[in-house]
Amino acid sequence: MTAELIDQVGSQLGANGLPYSIPIHPNLVHLTLGLFIVAIAFDIVGVLYPLEKPVFKFLAIEAVRSNFFDVGWYNMLAAAIVTFPTVATGFYEILLATPVSDVTSAWGLNALDTMLWHGVGGVVLLALIVGMTVWRGFQRYYWRKDMARQVQWSYLAMGLVIFAIMYAHGTLGAHMAGEFGIHNTADQLLEMGKDPNAVLRQGS
């Protein structure tokens, strides 16, 4: 890529360093997280249903065990689908990143190391979520289709391990925005010596 082309692309980027006003990746991240967490949570409720059934009955809540497993399956499937554009937009936006270079994160990492670990973590999580979806599908349609408890304990345990990985991965993403100012409009405006409040007032 020539210097002229780089300058041309750079002139089309907004204050957040992107060609659009709101970063897409963080929004898709929260969708992925929500779908995955709901999937595992409802499968846990389905597994523990025999213990919870008296509570549902007392509260006059009409709950069928298979419905919890339905929610778990469809949310896991949706999480796997959404994670592809989540990772894709993450890599696109990281390529346009111009982080603050003289800062170290709370974990002692510089901007480049943080971006690399976050990128690798995104690919790992994509593989894990797709793997969990395939595992969940085999349980639902083949291995345990005639059983009342549709998921294995090992599947739920792996889901909880992935929660911990998501926490660490999400913290790296938060460092990128909060500590290195990556695609953070206010940080980028301050870096350019502009008042974010004045810019926002002009845009409204």
N, C-alpha and C positions, 0 to 999 in steps of 0.2 A: 504494500500500500504506500503510495507516494505521500510526501508531506502535504502537498496541495489537497489531496483527497481527505487526509486526516483533518486538515483545517476546515474543509467544507463540511465534513460530518460534525465536527465540533461546533460549528456556528449554528447548527440546527438543533443542538441539545439545549434543554431548559436549565434552570438553576439547579435542578436535582441531578443533572448529568445524564438525563434520559430524553428521548424524543417525544415523550408523553408526560403529562403533569403528575400522575400518580404511579409509583412503582407497582407493577403487576405481581411480581414474585411474592412479596410479603402477604398479599391478600390470598393468593392461591395456597400459600403455606398454611394459613389458618384454616382454610377449607379442608386441606389434607389432614391436618391434626384433628380437627373436629370429627371428621368422618371415621378416622381410625380409632380414636378414643371411644366414640359412641359404639362402634362395632364390637370392640373388646368388652366394653362395659355391659352391653346388652347380652353378650354371650355369657358373661359372668353371672348376670341376673338369671339367665336361663338355666345355667348349671345349678345355681343355688335355689331354684324355684321351689323344690319340696320344702325347704326351710321357711321360705317367704310366703307360701300359699295361705297360711292362716292370717297373715297380716293383710294380704290382698282381700281376703274374704271379710275381715273385720272392717276394712275401709270401704267395702262394697265396690271394689275395683274388679271389673271383669277382665281377668288376665289369663291367657292361654300360654303354656310354656313354649309351644312352637312359634308363637308370634315374636317372642324375644329373639329366638334364633333366626327368624326371618329378617328382623332389623339388623342383627349382627352380620348376616351374610351380605345383604344389599349395601350396607354402609361400607363393608370391607371391599366389595367390588367397586363401589364408587371411589373409594380412597385410592385404589390401584389405578383407576382411569385418570383421576385428577392429578396424581403424582407425576405423570409424564409431562404435562404442560408446566407444572410447578418447577420441576428440575430444568426444563428447557428454558423457561423465562429467567430462572436463576442464573444459568450460564450466560445467557444473552446480556443480562444486566450487569453481571460481574465483569464482562469484557469491556463495558463502558465505564467501569469504576475508576475514579481518581481519588484514592484514599489519602488521608493525612499521613505523611511518611514519618514524622518525628514523634510518634506516639506509640506506647506499648499498652496492650490491653490488660485487664485485670488478671488474665491468665498468663501474662508475661510474653504474649505473642505479638509480633509486628503485623502490619496490615496484610502483607503478602502471605505470611504463614496462616493467618486467620482465614483469608479467602481460599487458600488451597485446601485447608482442612474442612472448611464449610462445603466446598465443591465436592471433595471426595465423600464427605458424609452424606451429601444429597444423593449421590449415585448409590451408595451403600443402602440408604433408607429406601430408595426406589426398588432395589433388588429384594430387600427384606419384605416390603409391603406386597410386591407382586408374588413373592414366594408364599407369604401368609395367605394371600387370596387363593392361590392354587391349592395349598394345603386345606384351606377352609372349604373349597369346592369339592375336593375328594371326600372330605368328611360328610358334607351335606348330601352328596348325590351317590356315593358308592360305599364308603367304609361304614358309616353310621346312619344310613338313611332310614333304617327300620328301628332305630334306638330312640328312646325318649331324650337322652342326653346327646345332643348332636355334635358336641365338640370335645376334644380330648383335653385333659388337664395340662399336658405338655404344650398344647397350642396356646392356652391362656397364659402359661408361664412365659412363653416366648413373647407374647404380646406385652407383658409387663416389662420384660427386658428391653423391648423396642421403645417403650415409654421412656426409659432412662436414656437411651441413645438419642431419642428426639429431644429430650431436655438439654443434653449437652450440645447437640447440633443447633438447637434454637438459640442457646446462649451465645454460640459463635456468631450467629446471624445478628443477634442484638448488639454484640460488640462491633460488628461491621458498621451498623447504622449509628449507634450511640457514641462509640469511642473514635471511630475513624471517619465518620461523616459521610459514608458511602450512600449516595442517592437520598441524602437527607437535605431537603431544600433549605431549611434554616441554617444548618451548618455550612452548606456551600455558599450561601449568601454572605454569611459572616466571614468566611475565608476570602471572599472577594471584596471585603470591606464595605458591604452594603447592609442597610438596616432591614431585616426581614419584615418588620411591621410596616415600614414605609412601602416596601414592594407589594405586600399583600393589599394595602390600602389602595395602591394604584391599580391593581388588578380587579378590585371589586367595583 
